[in-house]
Amino acid sequence: MLRRHLAVILLAGLSMMPFSSRTMYGQVSPQAEEVQRSALAEIRTSIVRAIGAQEGTVELAGTRTVFRVLRVNSNMNDSTHAGRDTEAAAIAGIVSEAIAGKPEFSKLVTLRVEYITRSKEGNVKIIDTVEFREDPNGVFRYHNT
């Protein structure tokens, strides 16, 4: 039981970390960081437009190998798992297209769309996670866990 609580606390803390290309891709020059920040802003804007998301409900985070799209306090939290799967597939397609051929994303193996609620106090509850893993051909495919 204690392990589960610790895992939830750790995951909640990680999902609240501010996104930075420095933390996602290691130390980079200020110019490269600005280019990455711009690329991420474009990806976020594309996602918001494509799925009709409300402002503030789409956040990006990640590491060298995992790209995370956080759907925070979105109307999809009340949807079914199938509904979230459908939206996540659209999001994965947008991200896949946006990162194709960009060297800073070459190590990515997982795209993850996380549906969470975040209270004003900063408490996080994970509603659902939909994951896509890169296949040998470089295509991100829905992953059943």
N, C-alpha and C positions, 0 to 999 in steps of 0.2 A: 504494500500500500504506500509506504514511504517512497519507494522508487518511482511509483506512478506520479505522486505529487511532485517530486523533484523534477521528473521529466516534463510535466506540464508547466512548472515554473520556469524551467530552462527554455522551453519552446516559446513561452509567452515573452520572456525577456529578449530572446533573439528576434522575435517578430516585431518588437518595439524599437529595435536599434535603428537609428537613422540611416538611410541609404546613402552610401558614398562610394564612388568609384574607387577610392583609395582602399576601402575595406573590402570591396568586392573583387578587385583585381590586383591588389598589392599596390605598392608605391609607384606612382606614375608622375610624369612632369605636369606642371599646372596646365600647359596647353593641351596635353592628352586628356587630362581630367575634364577639361571644359568640353572637349569633343565628345567624350563618353557621356557626360551629364546631358549634353544636347541630344545625343542619340537616345538616351533613356527617356528624356522628356517627350521626344517624338513618339517613342513606343507607347508611352503612357497615354498620350493624346490620341493615338490611333485606336487603342483599346477602348478608351472612353467613348469615342465617336462610334465605333463599330457596334458596341453592345448597348449604347444609350445609357451609360452609367451616370449616376448623379456625381456631381463634383465632390471630391474628397473620399470617394469609396474605392479608388484604385491606387495602390501603392506598389512600388517595385523594390525588391531586395534580392540579395543573393550572395553567392560565393563564386569562386572560379568554375565550379562544376554544377551548381544548382541555381537556376534563375527562378525567383519566386514572384508571383503576382498575388498580392493580397487584396481581397475584396472585403473591405472593412465596413461593417454595419450596413451592408447592402440589402436591397429587397430580396435578393436571391437566398438569403439566410432562411427565409420562410418557405422557399421552394422545396421541391423534391430533389433527391440525389440525381435523378435522371435529368431534371432541369438544370442543375448545376453542372453536370457532365456536358450537356449541350453547350452551355455558355463557356465552360472551360476549354472545350475543343475549339471554339471560335477564337478565344484568347490565345491558345497555343499556336494556331495558324498565323495570327498576326505577329506574335513574337518570333516564330520560326522564320517568317519572311523577312522581318526586320533585321535579324541577326545573321542571316545567311551571308557567308563570305567575309565576315568581319573578324579580323584576327583576335580582337579582345574577347570574343565569345567562342573561340575555337575549342576550349576545354570543356564547354558545357555538355553535360550528359543527361540532365534532367530539367524539365520545365514543370513547375509546380504551381497550381492555382489553389490558394487557400482562402476559404470562406471563414471569416472570424467576426466576432463582436468584440468591441473595445469600449469599455465604460469611460466616463470622464475621469475616473480615478486611475485609469490605465490598466485595469484588469482585462485580461484577454480570455475569450472562450473560443475554442476551435469548433466550428460547426461541421466542416467537411474539408477534405483535401482531395484534389484530383491531380494525378501525376502523369506525365508523358516522358518516356525515356527514348533516348536516341538509339536507332537501330544501326546496323553495320553500314547502311547506305546514307546515314546522316539525317534520316527523317525521324522526327519526334512522334512516337506512337503512344496511344493511350495505354497506360499500365495498370493492370489489375493487381492489387496487393492482397 
